[in-house]
Amino acid sequence: MSRVPPQPDSAASWLRLLLALVLSTIGGVGMWSVVVALPAVQADFGSARAGASLPYTLAMIGFAFGGIGMGRLADRFGIAVPVAGSAVALALGYVAAAASPSLTFFALAHGLLIGVASSATFGPMMADVSQWFVRRRGIAVAVCASGNYVAGTFWPPVLQHFFDTVGWRQTHLGIALFCVATMLPLAFLLRGTPPARISPTAGAANDASPARLGLSSGALMTVLALAGVACCIAMAMPQVHIVAYCGDLGYGVARGAQMLSLMLGFGIISRLASGVIADRIGGLPTLLLGSGLQGFALLLYLGFDGMTSLYVISALFGLFQGGIVPSYAIIVREYFPANEAATRLGVVLMATLFGMAFGGWLSGAIFDLTGSYKAAFLNGVLWNVLNFGIVAWLITRSTWRMRLQGSAA
């Protein structure tokens, strides 16, 4: 008796999405542990703020390149293989970080192991989930992407507690053990072929193409990559430095960790809402909305630095910007063939992660030069303006060409 192949938007698809969300939450520790550890690591190794930001920068670079490599593994062997490898590499990376004799060694552990390993639970996981849905692809991708922010909500206060009680080195060893114990069994459950691979028409995207914007595939990829870099340089300032910023203001790093958790908690709401919105108005308008609101929140950081104000603004920042990165995944599926989506999404996400990596370092460098985060926030606003302009230009081109085609008909 032949086995009935899985169908898109089925119960099996939603179960797959749940597993992806859990794994993304666990694997997302690779992005957020280094942010919470920044003040402790800086004090332990006696470095400047820019130097202490280097582990985050290398982790994001590893995450960026790892997303493409892990995506290729997923395309060839299925998502279970890179996720299992991720569990082992995360464990090795956190053991190495715990034993680091210097900041350079600590940074390399994040760049070569932790960042690369964590990437398997983000872009490749979104690409896999997108092949299990058609009607609800937007919300499904958004839910999967939310795992990264669930991680950002869950991990910072937990890690800060253990940093304060047992120290950052012992905490890193605990993370290593936890990742192996949980991720390996869950990876086993991800075996199976997506409906889109069994029947290509089951996961086919709509007939949109870069030509509808009057651009070649390469040109649209370049524009999207530049937009991704710009928005994430802006995004990195609060996400990477809010803990250290609160410490500098005298509120304590624990308050900063709470604000980061609050920020990313509201980011979950934003990501889910963006999926619903994208299913109705499309990826580009959703991205424009998120970009404009993110810029507004950055301006609020420039005007207010009271503790209560920072809690409120951090919540707003998360609520405004959380849907930005998933919007790129929707745009890729809207403007490129399904059989190219995983590779192209990996490239665009790599650009956003380069933006986060460079933005995290640049904000620290600006702080070292000026002794204040005000200039760093202003820098973020300017990069956000660039992102907004690029997306608005793409939407304008789309509208203009649709009008031309309508008048020609």
C-alpha positions, 0 to 999 in steps of 0.5 A: 500500500503506497503512502499518501504524500503530504499536502500543503497547508495540512495538519502535517504542515502545521506540526512541521511549523511547530517543530520549526518554531521550537528549534528556532527558539533553541538555536536562536541562543547563538544570536542573543547570548553574546549580546547579554554577555557583552558587559561581563565579557568586556569587564573580564577581558578589559576591552573597549566597547568596540572590541567587546562588540567584535564577538557579536560581529563575527557571530553575525558574519558566521550566521550570514555565510552559514545560512547559505551553506546550511541552506545548500545542505538542506536543499540536498539532504533535507532540513534534518541534516543541517539542524543535527549538525547545528546542535553539535556545532553549537555545543562545541562553540559554547564549550570553546567560548567558556574556555576562552583565554582571550577576547579573540578566542571568544570572538572566533568561537562565535564566528566559526562555530556558534554563528554558523550553527545557529544559522541552520534554524533561521533562513534554511528553516524558513525556506523549508517551512515555505515549501509546506504551505501555499494559502497560509505561506505568509503567516507560516513564514512569519511564525517560523521567523518569530522563533528568533524573537521568541529566543530573544525574549526567553534567553536574555533574562535566563542567561542574565540570571545565570551570569549573575549566579554562576558566571558567564563561563559556567553558563556557556557550558550549560547552553552547550549541554542543553542544545545537544539534549534538545535539538538532536531528538527534534531534528530526527522528527524533521525527516520527510520530503516537503510537498513542493518537492514531491509536486512542484505545482503544490508549492508554486509561487505566483507569476510575479517576476523581477521584470514586473519592476523593470529590473533584472534578477541580478539588479533586484537582488542587489537592491534588496541586499542593499535595503537589507544592509541599511535597515539592519544597521539601523536595527542593530543599535538598540538590539545590540547595545540596549543592555550596555546603554542601560548600564552606562545610564546607571539603570543596571545591565539587568534592566537592559536585559529586561528591555531587550526581552521586552523588545523582542517579545513585542517583535513576535507580535510584529512578525505575526502581524506582518505575515497576516498583512503580507498575505493581504497587501504583499511583501514590499508594502509590508516592508515599507510600513515596517521601515517607516515605523522603525525609523520613528522608534529610533527618533524616540530613542534620541529624545528620551532616555529615562528608564520608564521611557526606555521600557516604552520605546523598546516595546514600540521598537520591537512592535514596529520592526519585528516584521521587517526581516520576514518581509524579505522572505515574502518578497523573494517568494513573490518575485522569484521562482520557487526553485530559486527561493532558498538560495536567493533568500539566503543571499538576502538574509546574509545581507541583513546579517551583515547589516546587523554585524556591521551596525553592532560594531559601528555603534560601539565604535561611535560610542568609543569616539563620542562617549555617548550613544546619541550619535549612534542612534542618529547614525541608525536613523540615517541608514533607516532613511536609506532603506525607506527610500529604496523600498519606496522606489521599488513600490513606485516602479511597480505602480508606474509599470502597472499603470503603463501596462493598463494604459497600453491595454 
